[in-house]
Amino acid sequence: MKITDVAKARYTTKSFDSTLKIAPELIEQLRELLRYAPSSVNSQPWHFIIANDDAGKARIAKATSGSFSFNEAKVKNASHILVFCARKNIDEDYLETLLAQEQQDGRFPNDQTRQGQDNGRRFFVGLNRQSDAGISAWIEKQVYLALGTLLLGAGTLGIDACPMEGFDAAILDGELNLSSKNLCSVVVVALGYRASEDFNAKTPKSRLPENAIFSEI
Ligand SMILES: Cc1cc2nc3c(=O)[nH]c(=O)nc-3n(C[C@H](O)[C@H](O)[C@H](O)COP(=O)(O)O)c2cc1C
């Protein structure tokens, strides 16, 4: 299958068949995709929380009450729910953890390369750390790269998905004790298989025309 066929076939699933579960080996592939998602200066400032049973999904569904109730059934009926979390900051300990991992993974043929990587990462973190809003926005950009990777990957594996910003982040952060882990929720993804009555499966895709989004210079 062409990659563009996957991009056109995948769609935001609005109604999931609660009887259909994603096979563990496919979940394993999605986990690996997330782990290998790229991020600026290899910062990987994310954490993913996965719920695959009713109890876990019910905890996440608490954040889809009130104004976000349009997403509640998706959370409850999908096979798996992923909460994409962002680190709240990038501190000295974390910079050292990243560097040590890269060292262990054989990225540095010598001390100079190691130092170069450390300096480069500190430069970008420093640029974005000039305000709290700046570092959070930069971290969240990295988390959205993982989201894009997951959505295309799920499409490739024939798994349906619904990405959701429509949830109460304060409720979810409280329910999952994210603050104490130096994390906050950014986006939630429901994964599973469409219900036969999902209206959105038959709705044509809509995108701006090519000439509105590309220019050649
Ligand atoms: C970051 C993000 C947040 C979204 N939040 C929601 C949501 O809360 N509920 C929902 O039903 N769809 C949500 N969507 C789905 C978008 O509306 C959908 O991706 C867009 O209309 C394009 O349609 P397609 O995914 O079917 O190609 C979200 C999509 C993205 C990428």
The ligand as an SDF file (V2000), in Angstrom:
LIG
                    3D

 31 33  0  0  0  0  0  0  0  0999 V2000
   -4.7380   17.4230   18.0320 C   0  0  0  0  0  0  0  0  0  0  0  0
   -6.1020   16.9950   17.5880 C   0  0  0  0  0  0  0  0  0  0  0  0
   -7.1810   17.1140   18.4500 C   0  0  0  0  0  0  0  0  0  0  0  0
   -8.4460   16.6530   18.0790 C   0  0  0  0  0  0  0  0  0  0  0  0
   -9.4660   16.6520   18.9990 N   0  0  0  0  0  0  0  0  0  0  0  0
  -10.6290   16.0170   18.6890 C   0  0  0  0  0  0  0  0  0  0  0  0
  -11.6390   15.7860   19.6700 C   0  0  0  0  0  0  0  0  0  0  0  0
  -11.5080   16.1780   20.8250 O   0  0  0  0  0  0  0  0  0  0  0  0
  -12.7530   15.0970   19.3030 N   0  0  0  0  0  0  0  0  0  0  0  0
  -12.9520   14.6310   18.0330 C   0  0  0  0  0  0  0  0  0  0  0  0
  -13.9710   13.9940   17.7580 O   0  0  0  0  0  0  0  0  0  0  0  0
  -12.0040   14.8620   17.0680 N   0  0  0  0  0  0  0  0  0  0  0  0
  -10.8670   15.5040   17.3580 C   0  0  0  0  0  0  0  0  0  0  0  0
   -9.8840   15.6810   16.3970 N   0  0  0  0  0  0  0  0  0  0  0  0
  -10.1220   15.1940   15.0350 C   0  0  0  0  0  0  0  0  0  0  0  0
  -10.0480   16.2900   13.9570 C   0  0  0  0  0  0  0  0  0  0  0  0
  -11.2330   17.0290   13.9410 O   0  0  0  0  0  0  0  0  0  0  0  0
   -9.7570   15.6140   12.6150 C   0  0  0  0  0  0  0  0  0  0  0  0
   -8.4670   15.0530   12.6670 O   0  0  0  0  0  0  0  0  0  0  0  0
   -9.8150   16.5640   11.4350 C   0  0  0  0  0  0  0  0  0  0  0  0
  -11.1220   17.0550   11.2510 O   0  0  0  0  0  0  0  0  0  0  0  0
   -9.3570   15.8820   10.1590 C   0  0  0  0  0  0  0  0  0  0  0  0
  -10.1410   14.7370    9.8840 O   0  0  0  0  0  0  0  0  0  0  0  0
   -9.5220   13.2810    9.7320 P   0  0  0  0  0  0  0  0  0  0  0  0
   -8.7100   12.9830   10.9680 O   0  0  0  0  0  0  0  0  0  0  0  0
  -10.7420   12.3860    9.6570 O   0  0  0  0  0  0  0  0  0  0  0  0
   -8.6950   13.2300    8.4960 O   0  0  0  0  0  0  0  0  0  0  0  0
   -8.6370   16.1400   16.7710 C   0  0  0  0  0  0  0  0  0  0  0  0
   -7.5380   16.0530   15.9040 C   0  0  0  0  0  0  0  0  0  0  0  0
   -6.2860   16.4410   16.2950 C   0  0  0  0  0  0  0  0  0  0  0  0
   -5.1220   16.2530   15.3630 C   0  0  0  0  0  0  0  0  0  0  0  0
  1  2  1  0
  2  3  1  0
  2 30  2  0
  3  4  2  0
  4  5  1  0
  4 28  1  0
  5  6  2  0
  6  7  1  0
  6 13  1  0
  7  8  2  0
  7  9  1  0
  9 10  1  0
 10 11  2  0
 10 12  1  0
 12 13  2  0
 13 14  1  0
 14 15  1  0
 14 28  1  0
 15 16  1  0
 16 17  1  0
 16 18  1  0
 18 19  1  0
 18 20  1  0
 20 21  1  0
 20 22  1  0
 22 23  1  0
 23 24  1  0
 24 25  2  0
 24 26  1  0
 24 27  1  0
 28 29  2  0
 29 30  1  0
 30 31  1  0
M  END
$$$$
